[in-house]
Amino acid sequence: MKNLFTFFLTLSLITYSSPGWAWHDETHLAVANAAGYEKWFNAAGADITKIKAGDVENKNHYVHNPPGTVVTAAMVLDQADRYNHSHDANGHLYGAIIASIREYRTTTQTGKYAQYHLAFCAHYVGDLSQPLHNILPNNYNQHNHAATDGIINDEVLYNLSLIEIYPINIQSEGDLAREIARIANLSINLGYQLEMEDRMLSRQEAYEQISHSASLFRAILEYVDRQ
């Protein structure tokens, strides 16, 4: 009985301290597909990796931003050096997008297969638009996170036309960092708005959010193709 109590106590602490969720698989696949990524079926892989890599991977999926945070391009770039660091309590999702592209480019230059780095990037860009990946892991977040992840999951692959792609021009890593910051701020603001209004993300808001991710990832694909 004591061991069973210890198990559930440990599980609850892990669940509270580390939001191990993300948009569910089909939502991530839809973002990558809508962006025109030919390997879109790999976009859920970063969540699968958590089973083996634990916090080495988990910290790449969120940032715990307090209310009032305004993300800047400098903040995004500063996070890149923390990619795959397991002891970064606040997470470093924004830097993970930058770092995964760096690894894709470096691996490509060596002549090795680099697509998995781009697949990780696709996943992180998807997480960028999930509002609860951008706010503190407070009671609202914990109680609503799993349901928010699945809000459109069962239908999204049949409704790719609802994902609206808009033009984003990325000519440099600085441009990319600014676009990441822009979407991060939209997600932070929405996350705390949902908390303040004590309500769930709506279906329409979910499609608007993943449209930001899909638009950014399409721009990233165009950017890396030019390198």
C-alpha positions in Angstrom: 0.0 0.0 0.0 2.9 2.4 0.8 4.6 1.7 -2.5 1.3 2.2 -4.3 0.8 5.6 -2.6 4.3 6.6 -3.4 3.7 5.7 -7.1 0.6 7.8 -7.4 2.2 10.7 -5.5 5.2 10.7 -7.8 3.0 10.4 -10.9 0.9 13.4 -9.7 4.0 15.5 -9.1 5.4 14.7 -12.5 2.1 15.5 -14.2 1.8 18.9 -12.4 5.4 20.0 -12.9 5.8 19.0 -16.6 3.0 19.4 -19.1 3.8 16.3 -21.1 1.0 16.9 -23.6 0.9 18.7 -26.9 -1.7 19.0 -29.7 -2.6 15.3 -30.3 -1.0 13.5 -33.2 -3.5 14.2 -35.9 -3.4 17.9 -35.2 0.4 18.0 -35.5 0.1 15.9 -38.7 -2.5 18.4 -40.1 -0.2 21.4 -39.4 2.7 19.8 -41.3 0.5 18.6 -44.1 -1.2 21.9 -44.6 2.3 23.6 -44.7 3.2 21.3 -47.6 5.8 19.2 -45.8 6.3 16.0 -47.8 7.3 14.1 -44.6 4.2 15.3 -42.7 3.6 11.8 -41.3 6.7 12.2 -39.1 5.4 15.4 -37.3 4.2 13.5 -34.2 7.6 11.9 -33.7 8.8 14.4 -31.1 6.0 13.3 -28.7 6.9 9.7 -29.3 10.5 10.5 -28.3 9.4 11.6 -24.9 8.9 8.0 -23.9 12.6 7.3 -24.2 14.2 10.7 -23.8 12.0 12.1 -20.9 12.9 15.7 -20.0 15.7 15.8 -22.5 12.9 16.1 -25.1 10.0 17.3 -22.9 11.6 20.7 -22.2 11.6 21.4 -25.9 7.8 21.6 -26.1 6.8 24.5 -23.9 7.8 27.7 -22.1 6.4 28.8 -18.8 5.7 32.5 -19.4 4.2 34.5 -16.5 1.3 36.9 -17.2 2.5 40.0 -18.9 5.5 38.4 -20.7 6.3 39.9 -24.1 8.6 37.5 -26.0 11.3 39.1 -28.1 13.5 37.8 -30.9 16.4 38.1 -28.5 14.7 35.8 -26.0 14.0 33.3 -28.7 17.6 33.2 -29.8 18.8 33.0 -26.3 16.8 29.8 -25.7 18.5 28.0 -28.7 21.5 27.0 -26.6 19.3 25.2 -24.1 18.0 22.8 -26.7 17.7 19.3 -25.3 18.7 20.5 -21.8 16.8 18.6 -19.2 17.3 20.9 -16.3 15.7 24.0 -17.8 12.6 24.3 -15.5 10.8 26.9 -17.6 11.2 25.1 -21.0 12.7 26.4 -24.2 10.2 25.7 -27.0 11.1 28.8 -29.0 14.8 28.1 -29.0 14.1 24.5 -29.9 12.6 25.7 -33.3 15.8 27.6 -34.0 18.1 24.8 -32.8 16.3 22.1 -34.8 16.7 24.1 -38.0 20.4 24.6 -37.2 20.8 20.9 -36.8 18.9 20.2 -40.0 21.3 22.5 -41.9 24.4 21.2 -40.3 23.4 17.6 -40.9 22.5 18.4 -44.5 25.9 19.9 -45.1 27.6 16.7 -43.9 25.6 14.7 -46.5 23.7 12.7 -43.8 20.0 12.2 -43.7 18.6 15.3 -42.0 14.8 15.0 -42.3 14.2 13.9 -38.7 15.5 17.3 -37.5 13.0 19.0 -39.7 10.3 16.7 -38.4 11.1 17.7 -34.9 10.9 21.4 -36.0 7.5 20.8 -37.5 6.3 19.5 -34.1 7.7 22.4 -32.2 6.2 24.9 -34.5 2.9 23.1 -33.9 3.3 23.4 -30.1 4.0 27.1 -30.6 0.3 27.8 -31.3 -1.1 25.7 -28.4 -1.9 28.5 -25.9 -1.3 26.3 -22.8 2.2 25.5 -23.9 3.0 29.2 -23.5 1.7 30.0 -20.0 2.4 28.8 -16.5 1.4 25.3 -15.5 -1.3 26.6 -13.1 -4.6 25.0 -12.1 -6.4 26.3 -15.2 -3.7 24.8 -17.4 -3.6 21.5 -15.6 -7.4 21.0 -15.6 -7.8 22.0 -19.3 -4.6 21.0 -21.1 -5.5 17.5 -22.3 -9.0 18.6 -23.5 -7.4 21.6 -25.3 -4.9 19.3 -27.1 -7.8 17.3 -28.5 -10.2 20.0 -29.3 -10.1 19.4 -33.1 -8.0 16.3 -33.2 -10.7 13.9 -34.5 -11.7 16.1 -37.4 -8.7 18.1 -38.4 -7.2 15.8 -41.0 -10.5 15.9 -42.9 -10.7 19.7 -42.7 -7.3 20.9 -43.9 -9.1 23.6 -45.9 -9.9 25.3 -42.6 -6.2 25.8 -42.0 -5.5 29.2 -43.5 -2.0 29.7 -44.8 -0.8 33.3 -45.0 2.5 34.6 -46.3 5.5 34.9 -44.0 8.9 36.0 -45.4 11.9 34.5 -43.7 15.3 35.6 -45.1 17.4 35.1 -42.0 17.5 33.5 -38.5 16.6 36.9 -37.1 13.5 37.0 -39.2 12.6 33.6 -38.0 13.1 34.6 -34.3 10.8 37.6 -34.8 8.1 35.4 -36.3 8.4 32.9 -33.5 8.1 35.7 -31.0 5.0 37.1 -32.7 3.2 33.8 -32.6 4.4 33.1 -29.1 2.9 36.4 -27.9 -0.4 35.7 -29.6 -0.5 32.3 -27.9 0.4 33.7 -24.5 -2.3 36.4 -24.7 -4.9 33.8 -25.7 -3.9 31.4 -23.0 -4.3 34.0 -20.2 -7.5 35.2 -21.8 -8.9 31.7 -21.6 -7.9 31.5 -18.0 -9.4 34.9 -17.2 -12.7 33.9 -18.9 -12.5 30.4 -17.4 -13.4 28.7 -20.6 -12.1 26.2 -23.1 -10.4 27.1 -26.4 -13.1 27.2 -29.1 -13.0 25.2 -32.3 -12.6 28.4 -34.3 -9.8 29.6 -32.1 -8.0 26.2 -32.5 -8.1 26.5 -36.3 -6.8 30.1 -36.1 -4.0 29.0 -33.9 -2.8 26.1 -36.0 -3.1 28.3 -39.0 -0.3 30.4 -37.5 1.8 27.3 -37.0 1.2 26.0 -40.5 2.0 29.4 -42.1 5.2 29.6 -40.2 6.3 26.1 -41.0 5.6 26.7 -44.7 7.9 29.7 -44.5 10.5 27.6 -42.8 10.4 25.0 -45.5 10.9 27.8 -48.1 13.7 29.2 -46.0 15.7 26.0 -45.6 15.2 25.2 -49.3 17.1 28.4 -50.2 20.1 27.6 -48.0 
